[in-house]
Amino acid sequence: MTAAELQQILAQGEGESLEFKSSFNNELIETLVAFANTSGGKVIAGINQKHEISGVIVNPESVQNWVNEIKNKTSPALVPDTEVVKDGNKTVIIFSTQEYPIKPVAIRGKYFKRVANSNHLMSIDEIANEHLKTINTSWDFYPDPNHGKEHISTEKVKRFVESIEQRTQQRIEMPHMDFLAKLEIIRNQQLTFGGYLLFAKEYCPISDVQVGRFKTPTTIIDSISLNTDLFTEVDEIIAFIKKHLMVEYIITGEPQRTERFDYPLDAIREIVINMVVHRDYRDSSASIIKIFDDRIDFFNPGSLYGGITVNDLLSGNYSSKTRNKLIAKAFKESGLIERYGSGIRRIINICTDYGMKQPLFEEVFNGFRVVLFKEKADVIKDVTKDVTKDVTKDVTKEKRITKILELVESNPSITTGEIAALLELTQRTVLRDIDDLKKMDRIKRVGGRKNGKWIIIHK
């Protein structure tokens, strides 16, 4: 790397894959570990807090000694690439590491991952999830030490097999238990955690779902408590919600009237299936659904999985990762899931087509929350106000787009979150403007979400 290239890197500033340190120390090693547990990155030693080159003092053995120290303090042993770069009479050392194939990596028993431009100390759950992802599996594939095949319902297994036969229009000739073994729901003659949740014969303590109809935040007028298999829970949750919905009958001229509920049933079904499939069943909390006069509030234990954010979900700019691979696979085999990773976008589209206000999606209390609103989208407006608003909106939008292009030109690696912060906008507005710029062929994205960059096609 030349001195000029180093200056270009310094101009980018710290981020998800780049950090500056004034000297070699344990914090530098922590950052390398965080990069190894995320998507890789570089740490440059010899840069002060003002992002200016201060340099480090090195001798012929310094760099190798530092690499050995990193190797000895990390597990699995991390051996970064190093590069010595001189700028005048000052020397900087660039330590680079790729995403480590066997995760997570620790420094003296502590595990870090990279979040935005800082290091995050990983929780026990995050450490376990990283390990499971490394070996390309999930917890629900593991044998359940407390339950065996005698704890699952043969009738429920039969219905599952019949649903697959109906979907595929093919007869499954093998015995049902052998078929479960083929799907790895039973492994080495042992029932998996996922298998128990899918076909539990009786009371299932870890599938707790509470559903209530609330007149006020503290007044419950009807409720159910479910602790059964996951397929049954989906049906019973939807039936309870439907019982408490208002319905109007539309005369279409056909022999039968058309029913229209105050919420789209397809969106409710999509939310409920996503709750059941993606819940963190290792969390002792229950899934909770509250039906109010003006909204339905769905809460599920377990935050978004695999580093995905709410903004990623809304933009569609993410690769789907599944916490419960076996459960998701079973729901897909039975035809309840069409495609992995498209649920949120489908919910939004259903509500839009139904004339509903867009749902709320957020991470709260180490869980994920969705709120469906009864409120209809505001489509009737005063014509004069509408025209004035549209003109103002267009002018404001053009100013936003100009600023976005300026920021992208000065820093091609800038994130949408950083753009939103700099322009004091919501990230949703920035995502919408960038989507428009892409459609107009004015900018394009090269590379992934974390390590990619923007290219301006037309200013």
N, C-alpha and C positions, 0 to 999 in steps of 0.2 A: 504494500500500500504506500502511495506517495504522500507527501505532506499536503498536497492540494486535495487529494481524496479524503484525507483525515479531516481537513477543514470542512468539507462537505458533510461528513458524518456528524461533526460537532454541531453544524447548523441545523440538523434534523432534530436534535434534542433527545432526551431520554424517552423511552417508550416500552412497549411490550417485549422488545427483543434487543434493547440497547440501554446500557447504564454506564455512568462515569464514576470513577473513584480517584481520589487524590493519591492513594498509595495502596500497596498490597496488604490486606488484612482479612479477618474472618468474615466481615460483611461482604467482601468481594467473593469469597467462596460461597456464601449463602446465595448470592445472586446467581452464580453459575449453577448451583443446585436447582434454584427456581426455574432457570431457563431449561435445564435438562428435564425437569418434570413438566414442562409446558411445551413450547415449540422451538426451543433453542434460542441462542442469542450471543451477543458480544458484550464483554466488560472491558472498558479501556481504563487502564491505570495510568495516572499522571495528568488528570484533568481536575481542576479545582471547581468550587461550587458555582463559579460564574461561567462554567463551561469553557474556560480558557486553559491552554496547555501550560501546566506547571512543571511537568516532567517528574521522573523518578530516577533515583540513583541506582545504577546497576553495575555489576561486575560480570565477568565471564560465567560465573556459577549461579548468579542470582535467579535467572529465569528457570533454570532446571530445578533449583532448590524450591522455588515457588510451586512448580508443577508437582514435585514430589510431596509437598505439604498438602496440596489439594487432593492428591491421590490418597494420602494416608488418613485424611480427615473425613473422607466421604465413603459411603457404602450404598450400593456397589461403587467400586473405585472409579472416580471421574478423572479422566485425563484430557484436559482441554488442549486445543491447538493454540499456539502462541505466535505472535508476530511482533518484532521490534521495529518501531517507526521513529525516525528522527526528524525533528523540525528545528532547523538551526542547531543550536547547542543543547536542545532539550530532547529527552527520550521518553516515549510512551510505550507501554506494553499492551497489546490487544489479546485478550483471552477469549477464545471462541469455543462454544459447545453446541452440538446438535441435540435434538430431542432424544433422550436416552431410550433405547428399546425396552429395557427392563425397569419399570418404575414401581414405586417412587424411589428416588435417590435421597439420601439423608446426609447431613453434616452433623456428626456426633449425636445421632439419635433424633435430630429435628428435621422435619420435612417442610420444604417451602415450595410454593408454586408462584408463577408470575401472574399478577392481575393488574392490567393497565401498566403503570410505570412504577409499581412497587412490589415487594415480596410479601407473600401472604403465608403465615404459618398454618399448615394444613391440620384439619381436625382428624379424629380417628376415622370417621366415615369417609372423608376424602382420601385418606391413605388407603383404606380398604378398596374403595372404588378404583383408584389408580392401579392397584395390583390386579384387580379383576379385569380391567380393560387391557392390561398388558398381556394377560394370558387368554384374551379374547373370550371371556365368559362373563357370567353374572351370578349373583348369589343364589338366584332361584334354581340354578342347575345343580346345586350341591345337595347331597342326601340330607333328608330331615331326620335327625337322630331321635326325635320324639314320636314320629308317626310312620306307619308302614302301610302296605297295600290294604290291610284290613280297615284302615281309617278313611278310605275313600269309597264313594258310592258307585257300584257297578252300573246302576241305572243312569247316573249322570255321565259316566264314561260312554255308555251306549248312545245317549243323546248327542254327545260330542262327535262320536264317529259318524252317526247318521247325518249330522249337519255338514260334515266334510264330504260325505258321499253325495248329498244333495247338491252341494256347491260344485263338485268336480264331475258329477254325473258318472261316477265310477264306483263299482262295488269294492269294498275293502274286505278281502277274503280272510286275512289272518285273524287270530283271536285278539280281542280288544286289548288285553294286557301286553301282548307282543307288539301291537301297534303303538301303544304308549312308550314301549321301550325303543321302538324305531324313532320316535320323536324325541327321545331322551328325557321324557317326563318321568320314566323309570330308568335308573342307571345302575348297572350291576346288581339288578334285582332289588334295588332300594328306591323307595319313593323320594322324590326331590321336594324341596320347599315349594317350588312352583306347582308341582303335581298335587300337593296337599291343598294349596289355596284354590286350585282349579276345580277339584272334585271332592272337597271335604264332605264326609257323610253327615255329620251332625254339627254341633256348635264349633265354630272356628274362632279361636280367641284373637288371632292376629289380623282378621279382616273387618274389624269394627267400623261400622258406618252409622252415623246419627243423622236422621233427616227430620226436620220439624217445620210446621207451618206457624209462623209468628204473626201475631196481630200488632205487637209492638216489640222493640228489642228485648223485652223481658217477659212478654206474655206469649206462651205457647198454647195453641188451640188444638193441635194434633201432632203426633210424632210417631216414628218407628225407629227401632234399633235393630240393626242387621249384623249377624255374625255367621255368615254362611259361605258357600262357595262363590267364586267371583262371577260366574255366568248368571247365577240366580240373583246375586246382588244387583247386577245391571238391570234385570227385568223388574225387580221389586222397587228399586229406586225410581225408575221411570214411571211405573204405575202409580206410585204415591204422588209424585210431582204432578202427573197428568190429572189426578183426582182433584187437585187444588187449583187447577187452571180455569180461567173463564173461557167460554167458547161461544162463538156466534155462528149462526147458520146462514150461508150465502145461497140465495136462489140463483141457479145458473141456467134454468130451462131444462136441465136433465131430470130424469125420474128421481134421482136422489139428491138431497141437499149437500153442499160442501161445508165441512166443518173448518172453522178458522179459530185456533187457540190464540190467546193473547201473547204467547211466546212460540217461536217455531220449534216444533217437536224434534226436527232433525238436528237443530243446534244443541238442544238439551241432551239428546242421545249421544251426540259426538262428545260433549263435555263429560258425561257420565262414564263413557267407555274409556276416555283418556284418563280420568281419575283412577279407575280401577286398574288399568294396565300400567300406569306410570307412577303409582304411589310408592313411597319408600316404606315397605312393610317391616323394616327393621326398627322404625320409629314407633314408639309405644302410643303415640297420639292416634285419635280416630279421624277418619274423613268426616267432614261436617257439611251438611247442606241446609241452608235456611231460606225458606220461602216467605217473602214479605209481600205486602200489597203492591209495591212498586218495583220489586227486583227479586232475583234469585241469586243467592250467594253460595258459591261452591269453594270449599277449602280442602286441600289435600296435604298431608304430611310429606315433606321432602321437597327441597328447592329444585330448580331446574338442573338437569343432569348434563355432565360433560362440558361444563364451561359455557353453555349457551345462556344468553341473556334474553330478557323480554323483548328488547329492541331487535335482536336477531330473529325471534319468532315472528314479530310483526313485519319485518322486512323480507322474511323468507331467505335471508342470506346466512344459511347455516347448513351443516351436515347433521342429519338426524342421528342421535345416539340414544340408546335405550337402556334404562336402568334394569328392567326385568325382561331379558331377552327371551326366556322360555315362555313367560306369560304372554308377551306380545306375539310370539310365534303361534301359540295356541289360538289366540283371538283372530289372527290373520288366517290360519288354516280353517277356522270355522266360518269365515266370511264376515266377521264383525268389524275387522279393520281392512280397509281397501289398500291404503298405502301408508308406509311409515313416514312420520314427520310432516304430514300435510293437514293435521287436525285443526290447528289454530287458524290457518288461512281459510279452511272450509267453514269454520264457525263464523268468522267475520263475513264471508260471502253470503252465507245463509241469512244472517241477520240483516245485511244490506238489502238482499232481495226481498226480505219480509217487511222492509220499511222501518226496521228497528234502529235505535241508537246503537253505535258500536259498543261491544262488550268491553269490560275492563279486565286486563290481565296484569297481575303483579305478584312479586315475591314478598311474602310477609311471614314473620314468625317461623322462619326456617321451613316454610312451606310455599305452596303456589295457590293463588286465589283467582277465580274467574267470577265476574258479576255480569249477569244478564239483566238488562233494564227493560221495563215494560214501555218506557217512553218511546214514542215514535220519532223517527228522524224528521227534522224540521224542513218540510218541503214547500210550504205555502208562505210566501213572503210578499211584502209590498213591492210592486214593480219598480218604483222610483228608487227606493232604498236598495233594491237588488242591483240595479244598474250602477249606482254610485259605489256600492260596496265592491262590485266586480272590477270597476276601473281602479279604485284604490288598491285592491288586492293585487291586480296585475302589476301596478307600479312598484308596490312593496316587494312582490316576488322577484321582479327583475333586479332590484337592488340586492336582494338576498343571493340570487344566482351569481351576480357580479362578484360579491364578497366571497362566495364559496369558490369560484374559479380562481380568485386571487390567492386564497389560502392553499388550494390544491397545487397551484403553480409554484408557490414558495416552499411547500412541503408536500411532495407527492405521497409520503407515507402517513399523512395525517389521518386520524380516524374520524368517523362521523360524530362520536362523542366529543372529541376535541373541537370540531367545527361548531357543534352546538354550544359548547361552553364559551368559545371565543366570540360568537355572534349573539350570545344570550338568547338562543332559540331552544325549542324542544327538539329532542333528537328525532321525533316523528316528523316534524316539519323539514328537518335537514334530509332525512331519508326520502321524503316525498319529492323534494327539489332535486336531489341527486338522481332519483328514478326518472324524472322528467328530462334531466340533462342527458342521461343515457339514451332515452328514446329519441332525442333530437340529435344523437351522434355527436355531442359536444365533449363528452368525457367517456372514458371506459376504465374498468378496473382490471389490472393484471396481477395474477397471483391470488393467494388466499386471503381470508379475513384478517389474519394476524400479520402475515409477512408480505402482503401484496402492496401495490402502489397505484396511484391514479395517473392516467395519461390524458392530457388535454388534446382533443382532436381538432375542435374549432372553438375559438374564444367567442 
